[in-house]
């Protein structure tokens, strides 16, 4: 097993914050929106800083989809802050896209 690098650790922290924010939404809306927002910013930063720079069009498209997923996480935080219940749809879309990306992205050797 390979040692996780800094971007993997930051991505895990961001994903944990998004999850925690979604769970605590029932208790405190503002704290949940802030938690999801911070997690989304961390995920977005990791996605932009580790963007694919090669020539493979498939991997470029998958990298663009990862960035779009980070935008949906930010939209989730904004909708939570506004009190709009559509944040659930944005979060669901981002989660489904994460699963598709995990399934479609090849493993690094």
N, C-alpha and C positions, 0 to 999 in steps of 0.2 A: 504494500500500500504506500502511495506517495504522500509526502508531507504536504498539507494544504498551504498554499501561499497566502499572502495578505489579501488579495482580492477575493479569494474564496471565503476567508474569515469575515471580511466586511459584508459580502453578499449574504452570508448566513445571519449576521447580526441584523441587517436590513430586513431580511425575510422574517426573522423572529419578531422584530418590531411591528411589521405589518400584521402578522398573526395576532400578536398581543393586542394591538389596536382594534382589530376586528372583534376580538373576544370581549374587550372591556367596553365596547360601544353601548351596551345595554345599561352600564352603570354610570358612565360619564362621557357625554358626547364630545366635549371639547378635548379632553385628555386623549380620547381615542383618535380623533382627527390629527392631533399633534403627533401622536405615536406613529400613526400610519404615514403621515407626511415626512417625518424624519426617516423612517424606514424606506420610503419611496425615493427620497433624495439620495440616500446611501446606495440603494440598488441602481438608480439612474447613473450615479457617478461611476460605479463599478462597471456598468455596461458600456458607458461612453469611453472610459479609460482602457478597457480591454477589448475594444472593437477590432474585428477581423480586418487585416490589412492585405491579405493575399489576393490571388487571382481567381479562386474558385467561386463561381457565381452562386452556387448553392449555399456556401458558407457565408457569403456576403448577404444573401437574402435572409438567412437565419439570424445573422447579427442585427439586421435591420428590424426583424421581428422582435428580437430581445429588447431593442431600444423602444419600440412601440409598446411593449409590455410594461416597461418602466413608466411610460407616459400614462398608461391606464392606471398604474398604482398612484400616480400623482392626481389623476382625475378622481380616484376613489377618495383620497384625502380631502380634496376640495369639496366634493359632494357631501362628505361626512360633516365638514365644517359648516356647510350651508344648511344641513339638516334634511337634505334630500335623500329619499330612500333608494334612489338609483345607484348609490354607491355599491350596493350589493351586486348589481349587474356588472359594473366595471371590475369589481374584485373577482367575480366569477369568470369573466372574460380573461383577465390577466392570469388567473390560476390555470384555466384550460390551456391558454397559450404556453404557459410554463411547462405543462405536461407534454404538449406537442413538441416543444423545443428540446426537452430532455430526450424524448423518444427519437427525434430526427437528427440531432447533432451527433456526429461521430465522436467516439472516445479518442482522447489523445494518448499516444503511446509513451 
